[in-house]
C-alpha cells in the first residue's frame, strides 16, 4: 500500500448491512483499493474512509455496490438517526401474513375445522379436493408473500454474498429450506410441514431489525440533537438594517443579530448588548453564562433574555459545534481493540455455522431419524446462530457513549480510551487554565489612607479609597499586561472615576507610571512590583508592608501603587482556583489515582495551589518547561504507572501526546485539543471524573455485550443441534439476542 499519498477523509452511508459479517465484506472490499483505509460502523451504518485525493467518491460507492450493498455520500452525518420507514413497512406486511399463518399452524384444533370449511367451499365450486391438508396449503399461501417478497432483500443479499457468507445466508437458507420442504411434504405426505417456521423466522428477523433500528436511533439521539443545533438562517446587520440570509452566506467579520430565545448562529464576539447565554448542549454546563461586549459566544448556544449583536470569528467547519461533531463522528468511525476481536470471530462464524448445520443434518439423518426431523434440527441451527449481537456489541455502546458524552461536554476522540481509562493510576495536572480559571483577577486590595499622611496637607482632601482606585484605573487602563487589566477591571467595577493621564510610560518587568490629573494636584502615579516601586519610594508604611508579606506568602502577584514616591495601596492579583478543583482531586484520590501538579509557575504559587486543592507537596513540580512536562510523564510511565495528563496550553501538547490517556480543556488552545484523546468542553474539572466514569462504564457494557453474544451462541448452538429447540423459538431467541445488546447499551445514558 502506498504510504506517500495524501489521504482525504470521506464518510459514506451504507445500506443493507445486517450483521458483522456484512461489515467485514464492505470493509474488505474498500481496503482492497490501493491507498484506502476504511472502517465500518455497524451501529451508525457508515463507512469512514481515508482515500487518496485522486480517488473519486463515485469509485468508492461503486466498490461498495459491487460488494452487494448500497452507498451514498453522507451529508451532515444525518444517518445517526437510524429509524427507517422501510423496516416499519416490512414489519407491517410481515405481520399481516405471518400472524394468521403461525396461529393456524400452532393451534391444532383449528386444522379440522378449517379443512372441512375449505373443502366445502371447493366442492361448492366444483374444484377438486387438494392432496393432503387443505389447511396446510392455506398456510403455505399466507407464508409465500412473506418468504418470497418481504424477505426478498434478505435472499438478494444472500446471493450477492455467496463468496463471503453473512447472516443473510443463514436466514435465507433456513427459511427457504423450511418453505420448500413444506410444499414437498404437503404434496407427497412424506413428512411434517414447517411453513410456520419459514414465515416465523422471517417475521422475527424483521421484528428484531425494526426494534434494533428504533433502539439505535435512541442510542444516537444525543448526537442527533447536537447535530440539529446548527442554524439554517442568520440575521446579518448591514448598514444598521437586519437582513435574513442563509447561514452559508455568513462571512468572518460579519455582525449578526441574536434575539432572546434564538440560538447564536456561529462562534463570535459580542459587540453590543448584554444577556445570559446557555451553553449546556455543547459544554454540559447547566449554569447560563453572562455575556457583554467583548465576551466570546459559541455557535448554537441559546440566548436567554437580551438582544445581542455578535461579530462572527469562526464559520462553517471551524466552529466549536463543527469541531465537536467531527471528533465524535471520527471516534465512532474508529474501532476499539476489543471490536477487532469480534470482527475476527465474525469473519469465520457464518461458514462455521453452515458446516455445523450440514454436519447436524448428516448426524441426525444417519442416526435413523427421519428426513423431516433432520431438516428441522438443521434449520434450527441455521436460525439460532446469528453474529448480529456480536457485531453490535461494541459500536452501539460506543454510539451511546459518544452521544452521551457530547451532551455532557465530553468528546471522545478514540475508542481506545475506553480500555485505557480503567488502568489509570496517576494524573498529571497543568495549573493555569486547568486547575485554575486561567484569567488573572484581583484577589485582594489593601488601601492605606494613613500612609498618605506624609504627602502633606495639599493632598489631604484627595486621599480616599475612590480617588486612589481611580488613579490605579487611570494608569492600568493604558497597560495591556494581564495583571494591569485585572486591577483596571476591578477598579472600574467598584466605581472608579475616569481621570486623564499624561507622561505615561511602561517599564517591562517593573510596572507603569503616568501623571494623573486630580484637578488640584497631578501626582506622578507609579504602579508595579514591590521591589521596583520600593526603589522610587520612601519606606513603606507598616500597613503596606504587612499586605505585601501576606500576598507573597499566598503566592499572589503583587502591585504597589504610589503617589509622588509614597506607597498608598497594594493589589494582590492571582489566577483563581476552580470551584470544583479540590473536590475533583479528592475524588481521584479516593479512586486510587495519585495527582501531580506540573506547572511553569513559581515554586510559591505552585505550592499554594497544590495545598489548596489537596496535592501532596512531593508531587509538585514548578518552573516546568514543555520538555520538563514531557520528561515527567515519560518517567512516570517508565516506572509502570498508567498516566492521565490534563492540560490546556500549547506547552502541554507534547505531554498530552506522550501520556497513556490525555484530556484537554475545551477552553484551551487548538494544539492541546488536537493532541488529546478526550476534550472537556465544560470549564469545570468535574468533567475529568465524569469522563473516566463514562469510559469505565462503557467498557463494562461492551464486555457484557460481548460475553452475552458469545455465551448465547455457545449455549444455543448445542441445544439446537441436539434437537431441544423448535426453529420458530430459535428465530425469536436470535432476534432477542440482538435486541438485548442494543438495549443494554442504552443503560449508558
C-alpha positions as CSV (number, residue, x, y, z in Angstrom):
1,X,0.0,0.0,0.0
2,X,1.3,3.4,-0.9
3,X,2.5,5.5,2.0
4,X,3.3,8.8,0.3
5,X,-0.2,9.5,-0.8
6,X,-2.2,12.4,0.6
7,X,-5.3,10.9,2.2
8,X,-8.6,12.7,2.4
9,X,-11.4,11.7,4.8
10,X,-14.8,10.6,3.3
11,X,-17.9,9.3,5.1
12,X,-20.4,7.1,3.3
13,X,-23.8,6.0,4.4
14,X,-24.2,2.2,3.8
15,X,-27.5,0.4,3.3
16,X,-28.1,-3.3,3.5
17,X,-25.7,-4.4,6.3
18,X,-27.4,-6.9,8.6
19,X,-24.6,-8.3,10.7
20,X,-20.9,-8.1,11.4
21,X,-20.1,-10.4,8.5
22,X,-21.6,-7.7,6.2
23,X,-19.3,-5.2,7.9
24,X,-16.3,-7.4,7.1
25,X,-17.4,-7.8,3.5
26,X,-17.7,-4.0,2.9
27,X,-14.5,-3.3,4.8
28,X,-12.5,-5.8,2.9
29,X,-13.8,-4.5,-0.5
30,X,-12.9,-0.9,0.3
31,X,-9.5,-1.7,1.9
32,X,-8.5,-3.7,-1.3
33,X,-8.4,-0.4,-3.1
34,X,-4.9,1.0,-3.3
35,X,-4.1,3.6,-0.7
36,X,-7.5,3.2,1.0
37,X,-8.0,2.8,4.8
38,X,-11.7,2.1,5.7
39,X,-13.5,1.2,8.9
40,X,-17.2,0.4,9.1
41,X,-19.5,1.3,12.0
42,X,-22.4,-1.2,12.1
43,X,-24.4,0.9,14.6
44,X,-24.4,4.0,12.5
45,X,-24.3,2.2,9.2
46,X,-21.5,4.4,8.0
47,X,-18.1,3.9,6.3
48,X,-15.3,6.2,7.4
49,X,-12.7,6.2,4.7
50,X,-9.2,7.7,4.2
51,X,-8.6,7.7,0.4
52,X,-6.1,9.2,-2.0
53,X,-7.2,12.6,-3.2
54,X,-7.3,11.4,-6.8
55,X,-9.7,8.6,-6.0
56,X,-13.3,9.7,-6.9
57,X,-16.1,9.2,-4.4
58,X,-18.0,7.5,-7.2
59,X,-15.3,4.8,-7.2
60,X,-15.8,4.2,-3.5
61,X,-19.6,4.0,-3.9
62,X,-19.2,1.6,-6.9
63,X,-16.9,-0.6,-4.8
64,X,-19.5,-0.9,-2.1
65,X,-22.2,-1.7,-4.6
66,X,-20.1,-4.4,-6.1
67,X,-19.9,-6.0,-2.6
68,X,-23.7,-6.1,-2.6
69,X,-24.7,-3.1,-0.7
70,X,-25.9,0.5,-1.4
71,X,-23.8,3.5,-0.6
72,X,-24.2,7.3,-0.7
73,X,-22.1,10.3,0.4
74,X,-23.0,11.1,4.0
75,X,-24.3,14.7,4.3
76,X,-24.1,16.3,7.8
77,X,-24.0,12.8,9.5
78,X,-27.7,12.5,9.3
79,X,-27.5,8.7,9.3
80,X,-27.1,8.7,13.1
81,X,-30.9,8.8,13.1
82,X,-31.4,5.3,12.0
83,X,-35.1,4.8,12.2
84,X,-36.2,3.5,8.8
85,X,-39.7,3.7,7.2
86,X,-38.7,0.7,5.1
87,X,-38.3,-1.5,8.2
88,X,-41.7,-0.4,9.6
89,X,-43.4,-1.2,6.3
90,X,-41.7,-4.6,6.0
91,X,-42.8,-5.4,9.6
92,X,-46.4,-4.4,8.9
93,X,-46.8,-6.6,5.9
94,X,-44.9,-9.5,7.5
95,X,-47.3,-9.3,10.5
96,X,-50.4,-9.3,8.3
97,X,-49.5,-12.6,6.7
98,X,-47.3,-14.2,9.4
99,X,-49.7,-13.9,12.3
100,X,-52.6,-16.0,10.8
101,X,-50.1,-18.4,9.3
102,X,-48.4,-19.1,12.6
103,X,-51.7,-19.1,14.6
104,X,-53.3,-21.6,12.3
105,X,-50.2,-23.9,12.4
106,X,-49.8,-23.7,16.1
107,X,-53.5,-24.3,17.1
108,X,-54.1,-27.9,16.1
109,X,-57.9,-27.8,17.0
110,X,-58.4,-25.3,14.1
111,X,-57.0,-27.7,11.5
112,X,-60.0,-30.0,11.2
113,X,-62.5,-27.1,11.2
114,X,-60.6,-25.1,8.6
115,X,-60.1,-28.2,6.5
116,X,-63.8,-29.0,6.5
117,X,-64.7,-25.4,5.6
118,X,-62.2,-25.2,2.8
119,X,-63.2,-28.5,1.3
120,X,-66.9,-27.5,1.4
121,X,-66.0,-24.3,-0.4
122,X,-64.1,-26.1,-3.0
123,X,-66.9,-28.6,-3.5
124,X,-69.4,-25.9,-4.0
125,X,-67.3,-24.5,-6.8
126,X,-66.7,-28.0,-8.3
127,X,-62.9,-27.7,-7.6
128,X,-61.1,-31.0,-6.9
129,X,-60.0,-31.6,-3.4
130,X,-56.3,-30.9,-2.7
131,X,-53.9,-33.7,-1.8
132,X,-53.4,-34.0,1.9
133,X,-54.1,-31.0,4.2
134,X,-56.1,-28.1,2.8
135,X,-55.2,-26.0,5.8
136,X,-51.5,-26.5,5.2
137,X,-52.0,-25.2,1.7
138,X,-53.7,-22.2,3.2
139,X,-50.7,-21.6,5.5
140,X,-48.3,-22.0,2.6
141,X,-50.3,-19.4,0.6
142,X,-50.2,-17.0,3.5
143,X,-46.5,-17.6,4.0
144,X,-45.5,-17.1,0.4
145,X,-45.7,-13.3,0.3
146,X,-43.5,-13.1,3.5
147,X,-40.9,-15.7,2.5
148,X,-40.7,-14.7,-1.2
149,X,-41.5,-11.0,-1.3
150,X,-41.0,-9.3,2.1
151,X,-37.8,-11.4,2.6
152,X,-36.5,-10.7,-0.9
153,X,-33.9,-8.2,0.3
154,X,-32.5,-10.9,2.6
155,X,-32.4,-13.5,-0.3
156,X,-30.8,-11.0,-2.6
157,X,-28.1,-10.1,-0.1
158,X,-27.5,-13.9,0.4
159,X,-27.0,-14.4,-3.3
160,X,-24.6,-11.5,-3.5
161,X,-22.6,-12.8,-0.6
162,X,-22.1,-16.4,-1.6
163,X,-18.4,-16.0,-1.6
164,X,-18.4,-14.2,1.8
165,X,-21.4,-15.6,3.7
166,X,-23.3,-13.4,6.1
167,X,-26.2,-13.7,8.5
168,X,-28.5,-13.3,5.5
169,X,-27.2,-16.5,4.0
170,X,-28.2,-18.3,7.2
171,X,-31.7,-16.8,7.3
172,X,-32.3,-17.2,3.6
173,X,-31.1,-20.9,3.6
174,X,-33.1,-21.7,6.8
175,X,-36.4,-20.0,5.6
176,X,-36.3,-21.3,2.0
177,X,-35.4,-24.8,3.2
178,X,-38.4,-24.9,5.6
179,X,-40.7,-23.4,2.9
180,X,-39.7,-25.7,0.0
181,X,-39.7,-28.7,2.3
182,X,-43.3,-27.9,3.5
183,X,-44.5,-27.7,-0.1
184,X,-42.9,-31.1,-0.9
185,X,-44.2,-32.7,2.3
186,X,-47.7,-31.5,1.8
187,X,-47.7,-32.6,-1.8
188,X,-46.4,-36.1,-1.0
189,X,-47.5,-36.7,2.5
190,X,-43.9,-37.8,3.4
191,X,-43.3,-35.7,6.4
192,X,-44.3,-32.8,8.6
193,X,-45.0,-29.3,7.4
194,X,-42.8,-26.5,8.7
195,X,-44.3,-23.5,6.9
196,X,-44.8,-21.6,10.2
197,X,-41.0,-22.0,10.8
198,X,-40.2,-20.3,7.4
199,X,-42.6,-17.4,8.0
200,X,-41.8,-17.2,11.7
201,X,-38.1,-16.9,11.1
202,X,-38.6,-14.0,8.6
203,X,-41.1,-12.3,10.9
204,X,-38.8,-12.4,13.9
205,X,-35.8,-11.3,11.9
206,X,-37.7,-8.3,10.6
207,X,-39.1,-7.6,14.0
208,X,-35.6,-7.8,15.5
209,X,-34.2,-5.4,12.9
210,X,-37.0,-3.0,13.4
211,X,-36.5,-2.9,17.2
212,X,-32.7,-2.6,16.7
213,X,-33.3,0.3,14.4
214,X,-35.5,2.0,16.9
215,X,-33.1,1.3,19.8
216,X,-30.1,2.5,17.7
217,X,-32.0,5.7,16.9
218,X,-32.4,6.3,20.6
219,X,-28.7,5.5,21.1
220,X,-27.8,8.3,18.7
221,X,-30.4,10.7,19.9
222,X,-27.9,12.8,21.9
223,X,-25.6,13.3,18.9
224,X,-28.6,13.8,16.6
225,X,-29.8,16.6,18.9
226,X,-26.3,18.2,18.8
227,X,-26.2,18.0,15.0
228,X,-29.6,19.6,14.8
229,X,-28.5,22.7,16.7
230,X,-26.8,24.4,13.7
231,X,-28.7,27.4,12.4
232,X,-30.0,27.4,8.9
233,X,-30.5,31.2,8.7
234,X,-28.9,34.2,10.2
235,X,-29.9,37.9,10.6
236,X,-26.9,39.9,9.4
237,X,-26.8,43.6,10.4
238,X,-25.6,45.7,7.4
239,X,-25.8,49.5,7.4
240,X,-27.8,49.4,10.5
241,X,-30.5,47.2,9.0
242,X,-31.2,43.5,9.7
243,X,-31.1,41.1,6.7
244,X,-32.0,37.5,6.9
245,X,-29.8,35.2,4.8
246,X,-28.7,31.6,4.6
247,X,-26.1,30.6,7.1
248,X,-23.8,29.7,4.1
249,X,-23.6,33.5,3.2
250,X,-22.2,34.5,6.6
251,X,-18.6,35.6,6.5
252,X,-16.0,36.1,9.2
253,X,-16.3,39.7,10.4
254,X,-20.0,40.0,9.7
255,X,-22.1,41.3,12.5
256,X,-25.4,39.4,13.2
257,X,-28.3,39.8,15.5
258,X,-29.3,37.2,18.2
259,X,-32.7,37.9,19.7
260,X,-33.9,36.4,23.0
261,X,-34.8,32.8,22.6
262,X,-32.7,32.4,19.4
263,X,-29.5,30.3,19.0
264,X,-26.2,32.0,18.2
265,X,-25.6,31.4,14.5
266,X,-21.8,30.9,14.8
267,X,-18.8,31.5,17.1
268,X,-18.1,35.2,17.7
269,X,-17.5,38.1,19.9
270,X,-20.3,40.3,21.4
271,X,-20.1,43.8,20.1
272,X,-23.4,45.2,21.5
273,X,-25.9,44.1,24.2
274,X,-25.9,42.1,27.4
275,X,-27.6,38.7,28.1
276,X,-27.3,35.3,29.7
277,X,-26.3,32.5,27.3
278,X,-27.0,28.8,27.8
279,X,-24.1,26.6,26.5
280,X,-25.4,23.4,28.1
281,X,-25.9,21.4,24.9
282,X,-22.3,22.0,23.9
283,X,-20.4,22.1,27.2
284,X,-22.7,20.3,29.6
285,X,-22.5,23.3,31.9
286,X,-26.0,24.0,33.2
287,X,-25.5,27.5,34.6
288,X,-26.1,30.3,32.0
289,X,-23.1,32.5,31.3
290,X,-23.4,36.3,31.4
291,X,-22.1,38.0,28.3
292,X,-21.5,41.6,27.4
293,X,-19.4,43.5,24.8
294,X,-16.1,41.7,24.4
295,X,-17.4,38.3,25.6
296,X,-17.0,35.3,23.3
297,X,-20.0,33.2,22.4
298,X,-20.3,29.7,20.9
299,X,-22.4,29.0,17.9
300,X,-25.6,27.0,18.7
301,X,-25.7,28.3,22.3
302,X,-29.1,29.7,23.4
303,X,-29.6,33.4,24.1
304,X,-31.9,33.9,27.0
305,X,-33.0,37.5,27.8
306,X,-31.2,40.2,25.8
307,X,-30.7,41.2,22.2
308,X,-27.1,40.8,21.1
309,X,-25.0,41.9,18.2
310,X,-22.2,39.4,17.6
311,X,-19.2,39.6,15.2
312,X,-18.5,36.3,13.5
313,X,-15.0,34.9,14.2
314,X,-15.3,31.3,13.0
315,X,-17.7,29.9,10.5
316,X,-18.5,26.5,8.9
317,X,-16.3,23.6,9.8
318,X,-14.1,25.8,12.0
319,X,-16.8,26.4,14.6
320,X,-16.9,24.7,18.0
321,X,-20.0,22.8,17.1
322,X,-18.5,21.5,13.9
323,X,-15.3,20.6,15.7
324,X,-17.2,18.6,18.3
325,X,-19.3,16.9,15.6
326,X,-16.2,15.9,13.6
327,X,-14.4,14.5,16.7
328,X,-17.5,12.5,17.7
329,X,-18.0,11.1,14.2
330,X,-14.3,10.3,13.9
331,X,-14.4,8.4,17.2
332,X,-17.4,6.4,16.0
333,X,-15.5,5.5,12.9
334,X,-12.5,4.2,14.7
335,X,-12.6,0.7,16.1
336,X,-11.8,-0.2,19.7
337,X,-9.2,-3.0,20.1
338,X,-12.0,-5.2,21.6
339,X,-14.1,-4.7,18.5
340,X,-11.3,-6.2,16.3
341,X,-11.7,-9.5,18.3
342,X,-15.4,-9.5,17.4
343,X,-14.5,-8.9,13.7
344,X,-12.1,-11.8,13.6
345,X,-14.7,-14.1,15.1
346,X,-17.5,-12.9,12.8
347,X,-15.3,-13.5,9.7
348,X,-15.3,-17.2,10.3
349,X,-18.6,-17.6,12.1
350,X,-21.1,-17.9,9.3
351,X,-19.1,-20.5,7.3
352,X,-18.6,-22.4,10.5
353,X,-22.3,-22.4,11.3
354,X,-23.1,-23.6,7.8
355,X,-20.8,-26.5,8.2
356,X,-22.2,-27.3,11.7
357,X,-25.8,-27.3,10.2
358,X,-24.7,-29.7,7.5
359,X,-23.0,-31.9,10.0
360,X,-26.1,-31.8,12.3
361,X,-28.3,-32.8,9.4
362,X,-26.0,-35.7,8.5
363,X,-25.6,-36.8,12.1
364,X,-29.4,-36.9,12.6
365,X,-30.3,-38.5,9.3
366,X,-27.7,-41.3,9.5
367,X,-28.7,-42.0,13.1
368,X,-32.0,-43.4,11.8
369,X,-34.0,-40.2,12.3
370,X,-36.5,-39.2,9.6
371,X,-35.6,-36.7,6.8
372,X,-38.2,-34.3,8.3
373,X,-36.6,-34.4,11.8
374,X,-33.1,-34.0,10.4
375,X,-34.0,-31.0,8.3
376,X,-35.9,-29.4,11.2
377,X,-32.9,-29.6,13.5
378,X,-30.5,-28.3,10.8
379,X,-32.8,-25.3,10.2
380,X,-32.9,-24.6,13.9
381,X,-29.1,-24.5,13.9
382,X,-29.0,-22.1,11.0
383,X,-31.6,-19.8,12.6
384,X,-30.3,-19.5,16.1
385,X,-26.7,-18.8,15.2
386,X,-26.5,-15.2,14.3
387,X,-23.4,-13.0,14.6
388,X,-25.6,-9.9,14.7
389,X,-25.3,-9.4,18.5
390,X,-21.5,-9.8,18.3
391,X,-21.3,-7.1,15.6
392,X,-23.5,-4.7,17.6
393,X,-21.7,-5.3,21.0
394,X,-19.1,-2.6,20.6
395,X,-20.4,0.0,18.1
396,X,-23.8,0.6,19.7
397,X,-22.2,1.0,23.1
398,X,-19.7,3.5,21.6
399,X,-22.5,5.3,19.8
400,X,-24.4,5.8,23.1
401,X,-21.3,6.7,25.0
402,X,-20.1,9.3,22.4
403,X,-23.6,10.8,22.2
404,X,-24.0,10.9,26.0
405,X,-20.5,12.3,26.4
406,X,-21.1,15.0,23.8
407,X,-24.3,16.1,25.6
408,X,-22.3,16.5,28.8
409,X,-19.4,18.3,27.2
410,X,-17.1,15.2,27.0
411,X,-15.8,14.5,23.5
412,X,-14.1,11.1,22.9
413,X,-11.6,11.2,20.0
414,X,-10.7,7.5,20.0
415,X,-12.4,4.3,21.3
416,X,-9.1,3.0,22.7
417,X,-9.5,5.4,25.7
418,X,-12.3,3.1,27.0
419,X,-9.7,0.3,27.7
420,X,-7.0,2.7,29.0
421,X,-9.2,4.6,31.4
422,X,-9.7,1.7,33.8
423,X,-5.9,1.3,34.3
424,X,-5.2,5.0,35.1
425,X,-3.4,5.3,38.5
426,X,-1.6,8.7,38.1
427,X,-2.9,12.0,36.8
428,X,-0.7,15.0,35.9
429,X,-2.4,18.4,36.1
430,X,-1.2,21.6,34.4
431,X,-2.1,24.6,36.6
432,X,-3.1,27.6,34.5
433,X,-6.4,27.1,32.8
434,X,-6.7,23.5,34.2
435,X,-6.8,23.7,38.0
436,X,-7.3,27.4,37.8
437,X,-9.6,29.6,35.7
438,X,-6.7,30.9,33.5
439,X,-7.8,34.5,34.0
440,X,-6.0,36.9,36.3
441,X,-8.4,38.5,38.8
442,X,-7.8,40.8,41.8
443,X,-7.9,38.7,44.9
444,X,-7.3,41.4,47.5
445,X,-6.8,45.2,47.6
446,X,-5.3,47.0,50.6
447,X,-5.6,50.8,50.5
448,X,-3.8,52.7,53.3
449,X,-5.2,56.3,53.7
450,X,-2.9,56.6,56.8
451,X,0.2,56.1,54.6
452,X,-0.7,59.2,52.7
453,X,-0.2,61.5,55.7
454,X,3.4,62.2,54.6
455,X,2.2,63.8,51.4
456,X,1.1,66.8,53.4
457,X,-2.0,69.0,53.5
458,X,-2.0,69.6,49.8
459,X,-3.3,66.0,49.3
460,X,-5.4,65.7,52.5
461,X,-8.7,66.2,50.7
462,X,-7.7,63.8,47.9
463,X,-6.6,60.8,49.7
464,X,-9.5,58.4,49.9
465,X,-10.3,54.9,48.5
466,X,-12.2,56.1,45.5
467,X,-9.5,58.5,44.4
468,X,-6.7,56.1,44.9
469,X,-8.6,53.4,42.9
470,X,-9.3,56.0,40.2
471,X,-5.6,56.7,39.8
472,X,-4.9,53.0,39.6
473,X,-7.6,52.6,36.9
474,X,-6.2,55.6,35.0
475,X,-2.7,54.2,34.7
476,X,-3.5,50.5,34.4
477,X,-6.2,51.0,31.7
478,X,-3.4,52.2,29.5
479,X,-1.5,49.0,30.0
480,X,-2.2,45.6,28.3
481,X,-0.5,43.4,30.8
482,X,-2.9,40.8,32.3
483,X,-2.2,42.0,35.9
484,X,-2.9,45.6,34.8
485,X,-6.1,44.5,33.2
486,X,-7.2,42.7,36.4
487,X,-6.6,45.8,38.5
488,X,-8.2,48.2,36.0
489,X,-11.3,45.9,35.7
490,X,-11.7,45.7,39.5
491,X,-11.3,49.5,39.9
492,X,-13.9,50.1,37.2
493,X,-16.3,47.6,38.8
494,X,-16.3,49.4,42.2
495,X,-16.9,52.9,40.8
496,X,-13.5,54.4,39.9
497,X,-13.7,57.7,38.1
498,X,-12.3,58.4,34.7
499,X,-9.2,60.6,35.0
500,X,-6.8,62.0,32.4
501,X,-3.2,60.6,32.2
502,X,-0.2,62.3,30.7
503,X,3.5,61.3,30.5
504,X,2.5,57.6,30.5
505,X,5.4,55.1,30.4
506,X,5.8,51.3,30.8
507,X,8.9,49.6,32.1
508,X,8.6,45.8,31.2
509,X,9.1,43.7,34.3
510,X,8.7,46.6,36.6
511,X,5.5,48.5,36.1
512,X,3.9,51.6,34.6
513,X,3.8,55.3,35.5
514,X,1.9,58.4,34.5
515,X,0.9,61.9,35.7
516,X,-2.8,61.8,36.7
517,X,-4.8,64.9,36.7
518,X,-6.8,65.2,40.0
519,X,-7.8,68.8,39.4
520,X,-6.0,70.4,42.3
521,X,-2.9,68.2,42.1
522,X,-1.4,66.0,39.4
523,X,0.8,63.4,41.2
524,X,3.1,61.0,39.4
525,X,1.4,57.7,39.9
526,X,3.6,54.6,39.8
527,X,2.3,51.1,40.0
528,X,4.4,48.0,39.7
529,X,6.2,45.2,41.6
530,X,7.0,45.9,45.3
531,X,10.8,45.7,44.6
532,X,10.5,48.2,41.6
533,X,8.3,50.6,43.5
534,X,10.4,50.5,46.6
535,X,13.4,51.9,44.7
536,X,11.4,55.0,43.9
537,X,9.6,55.4,47.3
538,X,10.0,56.3,50.8
539,X,9.9,53.5,53.3
540,X,6.7,51.5,53.1
541,X,4.0,52.2,55.8
542,X,3.6,49.2,58.2
543,X,0.1,48.5,56.7
544,X,1.6,48.3,53.2
545,X,4.5,46.1,54.4
546,X,2.0,43.7,56.0
547,X,-0.1,43.5,52.9
548,X,3.0,42.7,50.7
549,X,4.1,40.0,53.1
550,X,0.7,38.4,53.2
551,X,0.4,38.5,49.4
552,X,3.8,36.9,48.9
553,X,3.0,34.1,51.4
554,X,-0.2,33.4,49.4
555,X,1.7,33.1,46.2
556,X,-0.1,36.0,44.6
557,X,1.3,38.6,42.1
558,X,1.6,42.0,43.8
559,X,1.4,45.5,42.5
560,X,2.1,48.5,44.8
561,X,0.7,51.9,43.9
562,X,2.5,55.1,44.9
563,X,1.8,58.9,44.5
564,X,4.9,61.1,44.3
565,X,7.0,58.4,45.9
566,X,4.6,57.4,48.7
567,X,3.1,53.9,48.6
568,X,-0.7,54.0,49.2
569,X,-2.1,50.7,48.1
570,X,-1.3,47.0,47.4
571,X,-3.1,45.0,44.8
572,X,-2.9,41.2,45.0
573,X,-3.7,39.5,41.7
574,X,-4.0,35.8,41.1
575,X,-5.4,33.1,38.9
576,X,-8.5,31.9,40.7
577,X,-8.7,28.1,41.5
578,X,-11.7,26.4,40.0
579,X,-14.5,25.8,42.4
580,X,-14.5,22.1,41.9
581,X,-10.8,21.6,41.8
582,X,-10.3,20.4,45.4
583,X,-13.4,18.1,45.2
584,X,-12.1,16.6,41.9
585,X,-8.7,15.9,43.3
586,X,-10.2,14.3,46.4
587,X,-12.4,12.0,44.3
588,X,-9.4,11.0,42.2
589,X,-7.5,10.1,45.3
590,X,-10.5,8.0,46.5
591,X,-10.4,6.2,43.2
592,X,-6.8,5.2,43.8
593,X,-5.3,7.8,41.4
594,X,-2.3,9.8,42.5
595,X,-2.5,13.5,41.5
596,X,0.6,15.5,40.4
597,X,0.9,19.3,39.7
598,X,3.4,20.2,37.0
599,X,3.4,24.0,36.2
600,X,5.6,26.6,34.7
601,X,4.7,29.0,37.5
602,X,6.9,29.8,40.5
603,X,7.5,27.4,43.4
604,X,5.5,29.6,45.8
605,X,2.4,29.7,43.5
606,X,2.7,26.0,42.8
607,X,2.9,25.2,46.5
608,X,-0.1,27.4,47.3
609,X,-2.3,25.9,44.6
610,X,-1.3,22.3,45.5
611,X,-2.0,22.8,49.1
612,X,-5.4,24.4,48.3
613,X,-6.6,21.5,46.0
614,X,-5.0,18.7,48.1
615,X,-2.0,17.6,46.1
616,X,1.0,16.3,48.1
617,X,4.0,18.6,48.0
618,X,6.2,15.7,46.9
619,X,4.2,15.5,43.7
620,X,4.6,19.2,42.7
621,X,7.0,20.4,40.0
622,X,7.3,24.2,39.4
623,X,9.1,26.3,36.7
624,X,8.5,23.4,34.3
625,X,9.2,23.9,30.6
626,X,7.3,21.9,28.0
627,X,10.1,19.4,27.8
628,X,10.0,19.1,31.6
629,X,6.4,18.1,31.5
630,X,7.1,15.5,28.8
631,X,10.0,14.1,30.8
632,X,7.9,13.7,33.9
633,X,5.1,11.9,32.0
634,X,7.7,9.6,30.4
635,X,9.4,8.9,33.7
636,X,6.1,8.0,35.4
637,X,5.3,5.7,32.5
638,X,8.7,4.0,32.8
639,X,8.0,3.4,36.5
640,X,5.0,1.3,35.5
641,X,2.3,3.9,36.0
642,X,-0.7,4.5,33.7
643,X,-0.6,8.2,33.3
644,X,-3.5,10.6,32.6
645,X,-2.4,14.1,31.5
646,X,-4.8,17.0,31.8
647,X,-3.9,20.4,30.3
648,X,-4.9,23.2,28.0
649,X,-2.0,25.0,26.5
650,X,0.5,24.7,23.7
651,X,3.1,23.9,26.3
652,X,1.1,20.9,27.3
653,X,0.8,19.4,23.8
654,X,3.9,17.1,24.0
655,X,3.0,15.7,27.4
656,X,-0.6,15.2,26.3
657,X,0.6,13.2,23.3
658,X,3.0,11.1,25.4
659,X,0.5,10.2,28.2
660,X,-1.4,6.9,28.2
661,X,-4.6,8.9,28.3
662,X,-5.0,12.7,27.8
663,X,-7.7,15.2,28.4
664,X,-7.7,18.8,27.1
665,X,-9.9,21.6,28.4
666,X,-12.1,22.8,25.6
667,X,-11.3,26.4,26.6
668,X,-7.6,25.7,25.7
669,X,-5.6,26.0,22.6
670,X,-6.3,24.1,19.4
671,X,-2.9,22.5,19.6
672,X,-3.7,21.0,23.0
673,X,-7.2,19.8,21.9
674,X,-5.8,18.1,18.8
675,X,-3.2,16.3,20.9
676,X,-5.7,14.9,23.5
677,X,-7.8,11.7,23.5
678,X,-10.7,13.5,25.2
679,X,-11.8,17.1,25.0
680,X,-13.7,18.5,28.0
681,X,-15.9,21.3,26.8
682,X,-17.1,22.2,30.3
683,X,-14.7,24.5,32.1
684,X,-15.2,22.6,35.4
685,X,-12.7,19.9,36.5
686,X,-15.5,17.6,37.5
687,X,-15.6,16.6,33.8
688,X,-12.4,14.6,34.4
689,X,-14.2,12.3,36.8
690,X,-17.3,12.1,34.5
691,X,-15.1,11.2,31.6
692,X,-13.3,8.4,33.5
693,X,-16.6,7.0,34.8
694,X,-18.2,7.2,31.3
695,X,-15.2,5.3,29.8
696,X,-15.2,2.7,32.5
697,X,-19.0,2.1,32.3
698,X,-18.9,1.9,28.5
699,X,-16.2,-0.7,28.7
700,X,-18.2,-2.7,31.2
701,X,-21.2,-2.6,28.9
702,X,-19.1,-3.7,25.9
703,X,-17.7,-6.6,27.8
704,X,-21.1,-7.7,29.0
705,X,-22.4,-7.4,25.4
706,X,-19.5,-9.4,24.1
707,X,-19.9,-12.0,26.8
708,X,-23.6,-12.4,26.1
709,X,-23.2,-12.6,22.4
710,X,-20.6,-15.4,22.8
711,X,-22.4,-17.3,25.6
712,X,-25.7,-17.1,23.6
713,X,-24.1,-19.0,20.7
714,X,-22.0,-21.3,22.8
715,X,-25.2,-22.4,24.7
716,X,-27.7,-22.0,21.8
717,X,-25.9,-24.0,19.1
718,X,-25.6,-27.3,21.1
719,X,-29.2,-27.0,22.3
720,X,-30.3,-26.5,18.7
721,X,-28.1,-29.3,17.3
722,X,-29.4,-31.8,19.9
723,X,-33.0,-31.1,18.9
724,X,-34.2,-29.5,22.1
725,X,-35.4,-26.3,20.4
726,X,-38.0,-25.6,17.7
727,X,-37.0,-23.5,14.7
728,X,-39.5,-20.8,15.4
729,X,-38.3,-20.3,19.0
730,X,-34.8,-20.2,17.7
731,X,-35.8,-17.3,15.5
732,X,-37.3,-15.5,18.5
733,X,-34.2,-16.1,20.5
734,X,-31.9,-14.8,17.8
735,X,-33.9,-11.6,17.5
736,X,-34.0,-11.1,21.3
737,X,-30.2,-11.6,21.5
738,X,-29.5,-8.6,19.2
739,X,-32.2,-6.6,21.0
740,X,-30.6,-7.3,24.4
741,X,-27.2,-6.0,23.2
742,X,-28.8,-2.7,21.9
743,X,-31.0,-2.1,25.0
744,X,-28.2,-3.0,27.3
745,X,-26.0,-0.4,25.7
746,X,-28.7,2.2,26.3
747,X,-28.0,1.9,30.0
748,X,-25.0,4.1,29.5
749,X,-27.5,7.0,29.1
